[in-house]
Amino acid sequence: MNEELQFCLDSAEENMAKSINHFESELLKISAGRANPHMLSNVKVDYYGTMTPLTQVQM
């Protein structure tokens, strides 16, 4: 029983660390003044029926 509990705690700790890392990376995208092209890096658009990153769309 103790092994199962330790496994659950380790798994939860790992998932929480991943969540914090992801949150920190998302916070870096927030602009506090000037526009930054990196803010659009995750924007995808429908391009000929396929969801394509905005940076790869030909105009």
C-alpha positions in Angstrom: 0.0 0.0 0.0 2.9 2.4 0.8 4.4 1.8 -2.6 1.1 2.8 -4.3 0.9 5.9 -2.2 4.4 6.9 -3.1 3.8 6.3 -6.8 0.7 8.5 -6.7 2.6 11.3 -4.9 5.5 11.1 -7.3 3.2 11.1 -10.3 1.3 14.1 -8.9 4.5 16.0 -8.2 5.7 15.4 -11.8 2.4 16.5 -13.3 2.4 19.6 -11.2 5.9 20.5 -12.2 5.0 20.1 -15.9 1.9 22.4 -15.3 4.1 25.1 -13.7 6.6 24.9 -16.6 3.8 25.2 -19.1 2.3 28.1 -17.3 5.6 29.9 -17.1 6.2 29.5 -20.8 2.7 30.9 -21.5 3.3 33.9 -19.3 6.4 34.8 -21.3 4.2 35.3 -24.3 2.2 38.1 -22.6 3.2 41.5 -23.9 3.4 44.4 -21.6 3.8 47.1 -24.2 5.2 46.5 -27.6 3.8 44.0 -30.1 5.8 40.8 -30.3 5.6 38.4 -33.3 6.1 35.5 -31.0 2.6 36.1 -29.6 1.1 34.6 -32.8 3.3 31.5 -32.8 0.5 29.3 -31.6 -2.3 30.7 -33.8 -3.6 28.3 -36.4 -5.9 29.0 -39.3 -7.9 26.8 -41.7 -5.7 26.8 -44.9 -7.2 24.7 -47.7 -8.9 22.4 -45.1 -5.9 21.9 -42.9 -5.2 23.7 -39.6 -1.9 25.4 -40.4 0.3 27.7 -38.2 -0.2 31.3 -39.2 3.6 31.6 -39.9 3.3 29.0 -42.7 0.4 30.5 -44.6 1.3 31.9 -48.0 -0.5 35.1 -48.9 
